[in-house]
Amino acid sequence: MSTLLRVEDLSIAFGEAPDDVRVVESVTFDVARGETLAIVGESGSGKSVTALSILGLLGHGGSIVDGSICFGGVDLHTLDEAAVRRIRGNEISMIFQEPMTSLNPALTIGKQVAEPIRIHRGVSWKEALEEAAQLLERVSIPDPRQRLKDYPHQFSGGMRQRVMIAMALACSPALIIADEPTTALDVTVQAQVLNLLKTLTREMNSALVLITHDLGVVAQYADKVAVMYAGGIVETATAQELYRNPKHPYTLGLMASIPGASVNPRSRLKAIDGSPPDVANLPDGCPFAPRCQFAHEGCTAFRPPLRAVGGGGHMMACVGYD
Amino acid sequence: MRDYVVRRLLALAPTLLFVSLIVFFAIRMIPGDVIDLMLSQNDVASDADRAQLEAALGLDRPALEQYGVWLFSVVQGDLGNSLWQNTPVSELLAERLPITLELGFLALVVSISVALPIGIYSAMKQDTAGDYLIRSFSLIMLAVPSFWLGTLVMVFPSVWWRWAPELEFVPLWVDPIRNLSHVLPPAILLGLSLSAVTMRMTRTMMLEVLRQDYIRTARAKGLSETMVVYRHALRNCMIPVVTLIGLQAPLLIGGTVVLEQIFVIPGMGLLLLEAVSSRDYPVITGVFLVTGIAILLINLAVDLCYGFLDPRVRKG
């Protein structure tokens, strides 16, 4: 499989230099066509910011200060705004976390789904709407032709997220980034939406970057996993390897905190002590050290870079422990 | 939808009744009544003359009875006669109303066409020099009363360039150019002063809407910033703006009263001013009744606009 997207040494800062806050630090990952990469981490770990930076949607104050984002051999960071717009929604599309607020309340579903087809392919509204109806059918919206004229408030949360998926698939993108696509949905609907996303990306042979904090989702849907903590990747491996052989103390902590069927229902869930650090005020050395049960003096010397542990691309960023 | 409009129109009646009640009695509380004014034109006036005049005008009867008589004829479509000119009030209104409507409409057009583009521009260029300039300008327009600006426009061009706005009113359909050169200056002044608040509201709402998740979605689809603003943001930020424009209706009407006086435009405002100073009760009440209807209709139009702007209102 050839690499489709390669993010290398990416650092993102908010605010003006020199007091800018680095929210993402030297992040490196890649994903090939047909592959699903999960980026896992808790709130504030920089996973959403990383995703937004790929599309150049960081907004006011955020900027890429270092590194590159190569998509199909081109560094997206060096393209001008118009060139990036031609890629957005066309070659790379994004699904957001909140289906309730991510659709425009004043425009019909049809118009919103047809819009990327219309702007990227230059077809008429009529043709674009016809395709939009087919897309809605593919994401299992009943009576799609009729529902083109409806507004978002007439759809349930799960259906809206399917509409978002239809919209993301509109131009058969090579890469789909899904930022916690099921966090806001009922558990029963979560599996439906993820299965749909997985099936459709497989049909189109697209790459999927799935951002989540749910390790259960990762196990079921991802081929590769990158675990993020405080703006950096602390461990990356294939999904199978990560579950079978987690190395980094943070990953171990996350795994231990998953409630399983074998857990005594009366016992307390295991949690990682402490709370994630403030990215504006990171501790010296390894940002996880203050919460790490294996930490020693050597941990505060420098921020450990990723290094290979075992084979098959399993890497982690920890000095204290093998 | 039609039921809704009919219901709203029926609801106008009690509101108007209340308006008429207040106006009818409040105007009679102003010191100095019409009889004093009329008699003051004669050198000698006896109490007998006074009683005779009161009886002739129907002002000798109890106020409540006068109100009843007036209301009864209003329901039949008769607003009474002017006390001074003996012409029907409805005739006076029919003559003056179109002129004020023209001034008000032009002011509204000026206000909206200045406020919306500038407000949107200001939001898109938040915290740049252009944004500061526009916001300062709107503060000035907010602070400076239009009657003062109106006076300046009347006085200074004639001093500097020997040019003065038209003073003799010509109806629009007789000579549009002369009419507009007379009505446009006050309409622009009034429109600019109203646009200040609308512009600030547009800017604030636009900034608020541009932060929404669906705007990020629109950008992620590859839309240009112009399309994001006009197709995705504008409609969502219009509801508070339209509400504000509706709330400005009384200001608009109040503004026409003052500016008609300064620019000598024989509209309803000038009619009201003349009527108040001569205590011409039926004319005053007539003007207020029409004004009340106008404001209530504007509010209805605003409510109907919500349905157009927000599908949740339309189908909800």
Boltz contact constraints between the chains, C-beta under 6 A:
constraints:
  - contact:
      token1: [A, 55]
      token2: [B, 220]
      max_distance: 6.0
  - contact:
      token1: [A, 57]
      token2: [B, 219]
      max_distance: 6.0
  - contact:
      token1: [A, 85]
      token2: [B, 222]
      max_distance: 6.0
  - contact:
      token1: [A, 88]
      token2: [B, 220]
      max_distance: 6.0
  - contact:
      token1: [A, 88]
      token2: [B, 222]
      max_distance: 6.0
  - contact:
      token1: [A, 89]
      token2: [B, 221]
      max_distance: 6.0
  - contact:
      token1: [A, 89]
      token2: [B, 222]
      max_distance: 6.0
  - contact:
      token1: [A, 90]
      token2: [B, 222]
      max_distance: 6.0
  - contact:
      token1: [A, 94]
      token2: [B, 220]
      max_distance: 6.0
  - contact:
      token1: [A, 98]
      token2: [B, 213]
      max_distance: 6.0
  - contact:
      token1: [A, 101]
      token2: [B, 213]
      max_distance: 6.0
  - contact:
      token1: [A, 102]
      token2: [B, 213]
      max_distance: 6.0
  - contact:
      token1: [A, 102]
      token2: [B, 214]
      max_distance: 6.0
  - contact:
      token1: [A, 102]
      token2: [B, 217]
      max_distance: 6.0
  - contact:
      token1: [A, 103]
      token2: [B, 214]
      max_distance: 6.0
  - contact:
      token1: [A, 104]
      token2: [B, 214]
      max_distance: 6.0
  - contact:
      token1: [A, 104]
      token2: [B, 232]
      max_distance: 6.0
  - contact:
      token1: [A, 106]
      token2: [B, 235]
      max_distance: 6.0
  - contact:
      token1: [A, 106]
      token2: [B, 236]
      max_distance: 6.0
  - contact:
      token1: [A, 115]
      token2: [B, 221]
      max_distance: 6.0
  - contact:
      token1: [A, 116]
      token2: [B, 221]
      max_distance: 6.0
  - contact:
      token1: [A, 151]
      token2: [B, 311]
      max_distance: 6.0
  - contact:
      token1: [A, 153]
      token2: [B, 312]
      max_distance: 6.0
